[in-house]
């Protein structure tokens, strides 16, 4: 499965402009490397809130699955409405990648 390229990366809090995409890729890679830096851009939800976490989404056409990869174990994620819509849209994009025939 390919985990490179801007279409496979996003973070919970930021998701649209190229500079934001680059920042999110850097956040994801630093979290994979174990960087303990944490932030709560919209405030802490509760004592178990570990802060903003980047994640990657990819579609595997051979296995016909969508994988959401986190840089650390997750019990739960909390999304504001805009971030939930972005996640929904990215999942829809990956579903389309797996189900809509590519024009040649």
Chimera marker file (.cmm) of the C-alpha trace (Angstrom):
<marker_set name="trace">
<marker id="1" x="0.000" y="0.000" z="0.000" r="1" g="1" b="0" radius="0.5"/>
<marker id="2" x="1.323" y="3.425" z="-0.933" r="1" g="1" b="0" radius="0.5"/>
<marker id="3" x="1.564" y="5.876" z="1.984" r="1" g="1" b="0" radius="0.5"/>
<marker id="4" x="3.151" y="8.754" z="0.107" r="1" g="1" b="0" radius="0.5"/>
<marker id="5" x="1.567" y="11.663" z="-1.677" r="1" g="1" b="0" radius="0.5"/>
<marker id="6" x="-0.579" y="14.523" z="-0.494" r="1" g="1" b="0" radius="0.5"/>
<marker id="7" x="-3.891" y="12.730" z="-1.092" r="1" g="1" b="0" radius="0.5"/>
<marker id="8" x="-3.131" y="10.142" z="1.598" r="1" g="1" b="0" radius="0.5"/>
<marker id="9" x="-2.300" y="12.554" z="4.403" r="1" g="1" b="0" radius="0.5"/>
<marker id="10" x="-4.324" y="14.864" z="6.573" r="1" g="1" b="0" radius="0.5"/>
<marker id="11" x="-4.674" y="15.797" z="10.205" r="1" g="1" b="0" radius="0.5"/>
<marker id="12" x="-7.664" y="16.251" z="12.411" r="1" g="1" b="0" radius="0.5"/>
<marker id="13" x="-7.386" y="20.015" z="12.739" r="1" g="1" b="0" radius="0.5"/>
<marker id="14" x="-6.044" y="21.247" z="9.399" r="1" g="1" b="0" radius="0.5"/>
<marker id="15" x="-6.752" y="19.968" z="5.960" r="1" g="1" b="0" radius="0.5"/>
<marker id="16" x="-7.021" y="22.266" z="2.958" r="1" g="1" b="0" radius="0.5"/>
<marker id="17" x="-4.180" y="24.455" z="1.650" r="1" g="1" b="0" radius="0.5"/>
<marker id="18" x="-0.869" y="23.151" z="0.297" r="1" g="1" b="0" radius="0.5"/>
<marker id="19" x="1.106" y="24.698" z="3.173" r="1" g="1" b="0" radius="0.5"/>
<marker id="20" x="-1.308" y="23.033" z="5.586" r="1" g="1" b="0" radius="0.5"/>
<marker id="21" x="-0.927" y="19.696" z="3.817" r="1" g="1" b="0" radius="0.5"/>
<marker id="22" x="2.852" y="19.977" z="4.110" r="1" g="1" b="0" radius="0.5"/>
<marker id="23" x="2.540" y="20.895" z="7.801" r="1" g="1" b="0" radius="0.5"/>
<marker id="24" x="0.220" y="17.923" z="8.368" r="1" g="1" b="0" radius="0.5"/>
<marker id="25" x="2.604" y="15.505" z="6.666" r="1" g="1" b="0" radius="0.5"/>
<marker id="26" x="5.385" y="16.844" z="8.888" r="1" g="1" b="0" radius="0.5"/>
<marker id="27" x="3.159" y="16.411" z="11.962" r="1" g="1" b="0" radius="0.5"/>
<marker id="28" x="2.295" y="12.841" z="10.976" r="1" g="1" b="0" radius="0.5"/>
<marker id="29" x="5.927" y="11.928" z="10.375" r="1" g="1" b="0" radius="0.5"/>
<marker id="30" x="7.061" y="13.525" z="13.649" r="1" g="1" b="0" radius="0.5"/>
<marker id="31" x="4.338" y="11.643" z="15.532" r="1" g="1" b="0" radius="0.5"/>
<marker id="32" x="5.410" y="8.381" z="13.872" r="1" g="1" b="0" radius="0.5"/>
<marker id="33" x="8.931" y="9.195" z="15.086" r="1" g="1" b="0" radius="0.5"/>
<marker id="34" x="7.621" y="9.539" z="18.650" r="1" g="1" b="0" radius="0.5"/>
<marker id="35" x="7.644" y="13.346" z="18.974" r="1" g="1" b="0" radius="0.5"/>
<marker id="36" x="5.775" y="14.066" z="22.217" r="1" g="1" b="0" radius="0.5"/>
<marker id="37" x="4.689" y="17.576" z="21.136" r="1" g="1" b="0" radius="0.5"/>
<marker id="38" x="0.974" y="17.930" z="21.865" r="1" g="1" b="0" radius="0.5"/>
<marker id="39" x="-1.536" y="20.667" z="21.117" r="1" g="1" b="0" radius="0.5"/>
<marker id="40" x="-5.235" y="21.220" z="21.657" r="1" g="1" b="0" radius="0.5"/>
<marker id="41" x="-6.272" y="23.708" z="18.946" r="1" g="1" b="0" radius="0.5"/>
<marker id="42" x="-9.914" y="23.718" z="20.087" r="1" g="1" b="0" radius="0.5"/>
<marker id="43" x="-9.346" y="23.037" z="23.769" r="1" g="1" b="0" radius="0.5"/>
<marker id="44" x="-8.963" y="19.775" z="25.633" r="1" g="1" b="0" radius="0.5"/>
<marker id="45" x="-12.064" y="17.526" z="25.500" r="1" g="1" b="0" radius="0.5"/>
<marker id="46" x="-11.262" y="15.768" z="28.759" r="1" g="1" b="0" radius="0.5"/>
<marker id="47" x="-8.460" y="14.313" z="30.832" r="1" g="1" b="0" radius="0.5"/>
<marker id="48" x="-7.976" y="11.429" z="28.348" r="1" g="1" b="0" radius="0.5"/>
<marker id="49" x="-7.585" y="13.830" z="25.394" r="1" g="1" b="0" radius="0.5"/>
<marker id="50" x="-4.060" y="13.355" z="24.010" r="1" g="1" b="0" radius="0.5"/>
<marker id="51" x="-4.252" y="16.360" z="21.690" r="1" g="1" b="0" radius="0.5"/>
<marker id="52" x="-4.395" y="16.777" z="17.927" r="1" g="1" b="0" radius="0.5"/>
<marker id="53" x="-3.267" y="13.664" z="16.102" r="1" g="1" b="0" radius="0.5"/>
<marker id="54" x="-2.368" y="13.334" z="12.450" r="1" g="1" b="0" radius="0.5"/>
<marker id="55" x="-3.559" y="10.352" z="10.454" r="1" g="1" b="0" radius="0.5"/>
<marker id="56" x="-3.150" y="8.918" z="6.976" r="1" g="1" b="0" radius="0.5"/>
<marker id="57" x="-5.848" y="7.465" z="4.745" r="1" g="1" b="0" radius="0.5"/>
<marker id="58" x="-5.109" y="5.154" z="1.821" r="1" g="1" b="0" radius="0.5"/>
<marker id="59" x="-7.053" y="2.834" z="-0.444" r="1" g="1" b="0" radius="0.5"/>
<marker id="60" x="-5.608" y="-0.551" z="-1.342" r="1" g="1" b="0" radius="0.5"/>
<marker id="61" x="-7.145" y="-1.477" z="-4.721" r="1" g="1" b="0" radius="0.5"/>
<marker id="62" x="-5.794" y="-5.042" z="-4.643" r="1" g="1" b="0" radius="0.5"/>
<marker id="63" x="-7.435" y="-5.863" z="-1.315" r="1" g="1" b="0" radius="0.5"/>
<marker id="64" x="-10.289" y="-3.361" z="-1.839" r="1" g="1" b="0" radius="0.5"/>
<marker id="65" x="-9.929" y="-1.876" z="1.629" r="1" g="1" b="0" radius="0.5"/>
<marker id="66" x="-9.492" y="1.592" z="3.048" r="1" g="1" b="0" radius="0.5"/>
<marker id="67" x="-6.950" y="1.937" z="5.837" r="1" g="1" b="0" radius="0.5"/>
<marker id="68" x="-6.781" y="4.786" z="8.328" r="1" g="1" b="0" radius="0.5"/>
<marker id="69" x="-3.378" y="4.780" z="9.992" r="1" g="1" b="0" radius="0.5"/>
<marker id="70" x="-2.566" y="6.550" z="13.251" r="1" g="1" b="0" radius="0.5"/>
<marker id="71" x="0.965" y="7.181" z="14.555" r="1" g="1" b="0" radius="0.5"/>
<marker id="72" x="0.126" y="5.756" z="17.976" r="1" g="1" b="0" radius="0.5"/>
<marker id="73" x="-2.544" y="3.565" z="19.602" r="1" g="1" b="0" radius="0.5"/>
<marker id="74" x="-5.957" y="5.267" z="19.777" r="1" g="1" b="0" radius="0.5"/>
<marker id="75" x="-8.910" y="4.495" z="22.004" r="1" g="1" b="0" radius="0.5"/>
<marker id="76" x="-11.021" y="7.236" z="20.450" r="1" g="1" b="0" radius="0.5"/>
<marker id="77" x="-10.854" y="10.351" z="18.305" r="1" g="1" b="0" radius="0.5"/>
<marker id="78" x="-12.904" y="13.511" z="18.661" r="1" g="1" b="0" radius="0.5"/>
<marker id="79" x="-13.761" y="15.613" z="15.618" r="1" g="1" b="0" radius="0.5"/>
<marker id="80" x="-15.427" y="18.982" z="15.340" r="1" g="1" b="0" radius="0.5"/>
<marker id="81" x="-18.096" y="19.197" z="12.635" r="1" g="1" b="0" radius="0.5"/>
<marker id="82" x="-15.750" y="20.583" z="9.946" r="1" g="1" b="0" radius="0.5"/>
<marker id="83" x="-13.095" y="17.938" z="10.640" r="1" g="1" b="0" radius="0.5"/>
<marker id="84" x="-15.743" y="15.199" z="10.591" r="1" g="1" b="0" radius="0.5"/>
<marker id="85" x="-16.922" y="16.432" z="7.184" r="1" g="1" b="0" radius="0.5"/>
<marker id="86" x="-13.350" y="16.397" z="5.882" r="1" g="1" b="0" radius="0.5"/>
<marker id="87" x="-12.881" y="12.827" z="7.114" r="1" g="1" b="0" radius="0.5"/>
<marker id="88" x="-16.198" y="11.830" z="5.507" r="1" g="1" b="0" radius="0.5"/>
<marker id="89" x="-15.162" y="13.450" z="2.211" r="1" g="1" b="0" radius="0.5"/>
<marker id="90" x="-11.749" y="11.756" z="2.247" r="1" g="1" b="0" radius="0.5"/>
<marker id="91" x="-13.413" y="8.401" z="2.949" r="1" g="1" b="0" radius="0.5"/>
<marker id="92" x="-15.843" y="9.050" z="0.068" r="1" g="1" b="0" radius="0.5"/>
<marker id="93" x="-12.845" y="9.798" z="-2.194" r="1" g="1" b="0" radius="0.5"/>
<marker id="94" x="-11.199" y="6.511" z="-1.229" r="1" g="1" b="0" radius="0.5"/>
<marker id="95" x="-14.474" y="4.618" z="-1.701" r="1" g="1" b="0" radius="0.5"/>
<marker id="96" x="-14.694" y="6.107" z="-5.179" r="1" g="1" b="0" radius="0.5"/>
<marker id="97" x="-11.083" y="5.102" z="-5.843" r="1" g="1" b="0" radius="0.5"/>
<marker id="98" x="-12.129" y="1.517" z="-5.150" r="1" g="1" b="0" radius="0.5"/>
<marker id="99" x="-15.514" y="1.464" z="-6.863" r="1" g="1" b="0" radius="0.5"/>
<marker id="100" x="-15.644" y="3.929" z="-9.747" r="1" g="1" b="0" radius="0.5"/>
<marker id="101" x="-14.014" y="2.653" z="-12.960" r="1" g="1" b="0" radius="0.5"/>
<marker id="102" x="-11.090" y="4.805" z="-14.091" r="1" g="1" b="0" radius="0.5"/>
<marker id="103" x="-11.596" y="6.433" z="-17.494" r="1" g="1" b="0" radius="0.5"/>
<marker id="104" x="-8.838" y="5.703" z="-19.963" r="1" g="1" b="0" radius="0.5"/>
<link id1="1" id2="2" r="1" g="1" b="0" radius="0.2"/>
<link id1="2" id2="3" r="1" g="1" b="0" radius="0.2"/>
<link id1="3" id2="4" r="1" g="1" b="0" radius="0.2"/>
<link id1="4" id2="5" r="1" g="1" b="0" radius="0.2"/>
<link id1="5" id2="6" r="1" g="1" b="0" radius="0.2"/>
<link id1="6" id2="7" r="1" g="1" b="0" radius="0.2"/>
<link id1="7" id2="8" r="1" g="1" b="0" radius="0.2"/>
<link id1="8" id2="9" r="1" g="1" b="0" radius="0.2"/>
<link id1="9" id2="10" r="1" g="1" b="0" radius="0.2"/>
<link id1="10" id2="11" r="1" g="1" b="0" radius="0.2"/>
<link id1="11" id2="12" r="1" g="1" b="0" radius="0.2"/>
<link id1="12" id2="13" r="1" g="1" b="0" radius="0.2"/>
<link id1="13" id2="14" r="1" g="1" b="0" radius="0.2"/>
<link id1="14" id2="15" r="1" g="1" b="0" radius="0.2"/>
<link id1="15" id2="16" r="1" g="1" b="0" radius="0.2"/>
<link id1="16" id2="17" r="1" g="1" b="0" radius="0.2"/>
<link id1="17" id2="18" r="1" g="1" b="0" radius="0.2"/>
<link id1="18" id2="19" r="1" g="1" b="0" radius="0.2"/>
<link id1="19" id2="20" r="1" g="1" b="0" radius="0.2"/>
<link id1="20" id2="21" r="1" g="1" b="0" radius="0.2"/>
<link id1="21" id2="22" r="1" g="1" b="0" radius="0.2"/>
<link id1="22" id2="23" r="1" g="1" b="0" radius="0.2"/>
<link id1="23" id2="24" r="1" g="1" b="0" radius="0.2"/>
<link id1="24" id2="25" r="1" g="1" b="0" radius="0.2"/>
<link id1="25" id2="26" r="1" g="1" b="0" radius="0.2"/>
<link id1="26" id2="27" r="1" g="1" b="0" radius="0.2"/>
<link id1="27" id2="28" r="1" g="1" b="0" radius="0.2"/>
<link id1="28" id2="29" r="1" g="1" b="0" radius="0.2"/>
<link id1="29" id2="30" r="1" g="1" b="0" radius="0.2"/>
<link id1="30" id2="31" r="1" g="1" b="0" radius="0.2"/>
<link id1="31" id2="32" r="1" g="1" b="0" radius="0.2"/>
<link id1="32" id2="33" r="1" g="1" b="0" radius="0.2"/>
<link id1="33" id2="34" r="1" g="1" b="0" radius="0.2"/>
<link id1="34" id2="35" r="1" g="1" b="0" radius="0.2"/>
<link id1="35" id2="36" r="1" g="1" b="0" radius="0.2"/>
<link id1="36" id2="37" r="1" g="1" b="0" radius="0.2"/>
<link id1="37" id2="38" r="1" g="1" b="0" radius="0.2"/>
<link id1="38" id2="39" r="1" g="1" b="0" radius="0.2"/>
<link id1="39" id2="40" r="1" g="1" b="0" radius="0.2"/>
<link id1="40" id2="41" r="1" g="1" b="0" radius="0.2"/>
<link id1="41" id2="42" r="1" g="1" b="0" radius="0.2"/>
<link id1="42" id2="43" r="1" g="1" b="0" radius="0.2"/>
<link id1="43" id2="44" r="1" g="1" b="0" radius="0.2"/>
<link id1="44" id2="45" r="1" g="1" b="0" radius="0.2"/>
<link id1="45" id2="46" r="1" g="1" b="0" radius="0.2"/>
<link id1="46" id2="47" r="1" g="1" b="0" radius="0.2"/>
<link id1="47" id2="48" r="1" g="1" b="0" radius="0.2"/>
<link id1="48" id2="49" r="1" g="1" b="0" radius="0.2"/>
<link id1="49" id2="50" r="1" g="1" b="0" radius="0.2"/>
<link id1="50" id2="51" r="1" g="1" b="0" radius="0.2"/>
<link id1="51" id2="52" r="1" g="1" b="0" radius="0.2"/>
<link id1="52" id2="53" r="1" g="1" b="0" radius="0.2"/>
<link id1="53" id2="54" r="1" g="1" b="0" radius="0.2"/>
<link id1="54" id2="55" r="1" g="1" b="0" radius="0.2"/>
<link id1="55" id2="56" r="1" g="1" b="0" radius="0.2"/>
<link id1="56" id2="57" r="1" g="1" b="0" radius="0.2"/>
<link id1="57" id2="58" r="1" g="1" b="0" radius="0.2"/>
<link id1="58" id2="59" r="1" g="1" b="0" radius="0.2"/>
<link id1="59" id2="60" r="1" g="1" b="0" radius="0.2"/>
<link id1="60" id2="61" r="1" g="1" b="0" radius="0.2"/>
<link id1="61" id2="62" r="1" g="1" b="0" radius="0.2"/>
<link id1="62" id2="63" r="1" g="1" b="0" radius="0.2"/>
<link id1="63" id2="64" r="1" g="1" b="0" radius="0.2"/>
<link id1="64" id2="65" r="1" g="1" b="0" radius="0.2"/>
<link id1="65" id2="66" r="1" g="1" b="0" radius="0.2"/>
<link id1="66" id2="67" r="1" g="1" b="0" radius="0.2"/>
<link id1="67" id2="68" r="1" g="1" b="0" radius="0.2"/>
<link id1="68" id2="69" r="1" g="1" b="0" radius="0.2"/>
<link id1="69" id2="70" r="1" g="1" b="0" radius="0.2"/>
<link id1="70" id2="71" r="1" g="1" b="0" radius="0.2"/>
<link id1="71" id2="72" r="1" g="1" b="0" radius="0.2"/>
<link id1="72" id2="73" r="1" g="1" b="0" radius="0.2"/>
<link id1="73" id2="74" r="1" g="1" b="0" radius="0.2"/>
<link id1="74" id2="75" r="1" g="1" b="0" radius="0.2"/>
<link id1="75" id2="76" r="1" g="1" b="0" radius="0.2"/>
<link id1="76" id2="77" r="1" g="1" b="0" radius="0.2"/>
<link id1="77" id2="78" r="1" g="1" b="0" radius="0.2"/>
<link id1="78" id2="79" r="1" g="1" b="0" radius="0.2"/>
<link id1="79" id2="80" r="1" g="1" b="0" radius="0.2"/>
<link id1="80" id2="81" r="1" g="1" b="0" radius="0.2"/>
<link id1="81" id2="82" r="1" g="1" b="0" radius="0.2"/>
<link id1="82" id2="83" r="1" g="1" b="0" radius="0.2"/>
<link id1="83" id2="84" r="1" g="1" b="0" radius="0.2"/>
<link id1="84" id2="85" r="1" g="1" b="0" radius="0.2"/>
<link id1="85" id2="86" r="1" g="1" b="0" radius="0.2"/>
<link id1="86" id2="87" r="1" g="1" b="0" radius="0.2"/>
<link id1="87" id2="88" r="1" g="1" b="0" radius="0.2"/>
<link id1="88" id2="89" r="1" g="1" b="0" radius="0.2"/>
<link id1="89" id2="90" r="1" g="1" b="0" radius="0.2"/>
<link id1="90" id2="91" r="1" g="1" b="0" radius="0.2"/>
<link id1="91" id2="92" r="1" g="1" b="0" radius="0.2"/>
<link id1="92" id2="93" r="1" g="1" b="0" radius="0.2"/>
<link id1="93" id2="94" r="1" g="1" b="0" radius="0.2"/>
<link id1="94" id2="95" r="1" g="1" b="0" radius="0.2"/>
<link id1="95" id2="96" r="1" g="1" b="0" radius="0.2"/>
<link id1="96" id2="97" r="1" g="1" b="0" radius="0.2"/>
<link id1="97" id2="98" r="1" g="1" b="0" radius="0.2"/>
<link id1="98" id2="99" r="1" g="1" b="0" radius="0.2"/>
<link id1="99" id2="100" r="1" g="1" b="0" radius="0.2"/>
<link id1="100" id2="101" r="1" g="1" b="0" radius="0.2"/>
<link id1="101" id2="102" r="1" g="1" b="0" radius="0.2"/>
<link id1="102" id2="103" r="1" g="1" b="0" radius="0.2"/>
<link id1="103" id2="104" r="1" g="1" b="0" radius="0.2"/>
</marker_set>
